[in-house]
């Protein structure tokens, strides 16, 4: 089957000054990869809900987060590790507990994904939680 003709140019027509200006304004590949990894980390519903919970709760331990998102501590711990690796959350050890908070990078990406700052609009946390009540915990 032939590709759609509507999605490609039929002739080469390059507006070189405009294309060069846009190319020069693009972030370096390394920055783009880091940003894509951060955005991809919020691509999972459980991780997105954890990030929203942290934006509403400031700093929470794994036990609190597990209760908030209605998931096992093991699953929550696994997802928090992925969020930490992607630079979305920051953790600190407090005795025998590990406390997590949303980092600046995570807050910025979460705001971009949701379209509002979840820390300012408490309804966002409620909406994110309501949307996943019937979701699986895998």
N, C-alpha and C positions, 0 to 999 in steps of 0.2 A: 504494500500500500504506500502511495506517495505521501510525503509530508505536506501539511497544509501550506498553501501558497500565501496565506494571510499573515504568517508569522515571520517571514523573511523578506528582505529587500530583493527586488528583481534586478537591481543594478547597484554598483558600488558608488555611493554618494557620501563622501566623508567631509563633514564640516570640520576640517583640521584644527582651526583655532579654538573652536568650542570644545572639541573632543580633547585637545591637549590641556585646556584649562580645567576640564572636569577630571582628567587623569591625574593632573598635578595636585588636585584637592583631595584625592582619595587617601585614606589612612594607609600606612605601610602594611604589608601582608601580615607581619607578626602581630600588630595591633588588631587587625581584622580577625585573625585566628583566635586571639584571646577573647575578643568581644563575642565571637560566634560560640565559643565554649561556654561563656557565661550565659548567653541567651539559651543555649541548648540545655543547660542545667535546669532551667525553669520550664522545659518542655514536658516534663512529667507532672501529672496532676498532683501527686503526693508532694513532690518537691515544691511546686508552686504554692500549695496550701501551707506548707511549712514556712516558706518565705513570707507569706501574708500574715501568718500567725506571729512570726518574729517581728514583723513591722508593727503589729498591734500590741505586742507584749514586751517589747524592748529586749530583755534578756531572759531566756528560759532554759531549763534543763531538759534532757531527753525525756524524763518521766512526764513533765508537764506537756511537752509537745506531743508525746504519744497519746495522751488523754485528749488533747485539743483536736487532733486530726483523726482520732478514732483508729489508730493503727498500733501494731505491736512496737515495743521499744526497740527490738532488733531491726525492724523495717525502718523505723524513724532514724535510728543510729546510722544505718547504711546510707539512707538518703542525705542525712546531714554531712556525712563524710564526703559525698559527691558534691554537695553544695560548697563545702569548705575548699575542696580541691579546685573548684571552678572560681573561687574568689567571691562567692555570693554571701557566705556567712563567715563569721569569725568566732573562734571558740577560745575558752580559757578554762583551766582546771581550777576548781574550787573545792579543795579537800578531795573527797571521793566522787564528786559530781563534776560533770562537764557542762559548762554554761555556753549557750550559743546566742549570738545576736546577728542581726542583718548588717552587713558591711555597707559602706558607702556605694560601692560598685553594685552590690545586690539591690540596694534601694533604688538606684538609678534605673537598672534594668527592669525591676519590678514595676516601677512607675511607668516605664515605656510600654511594658506588656499590658498593664491594666488600664492605661490611659489616665490614671489619677494617682496621686500619692496616697498609698494605702495607710500610711501613718497619720495622715490628716483627715481622711474620710473613713470613719469607723464602719460604715456600711459596706465597704469593700471586703473587709474580713468576713462579715456575715454572708455576703453573696458568694465568696469563694468557698466557704464552708458548706453552704446550702447546695451548691452545684455538684458537690462530690459525695453527698450523703449515700447515694446508692452505688458509688463507684467501688470497684474491687480494691483490695489492699495489696495487690501484687506489684 
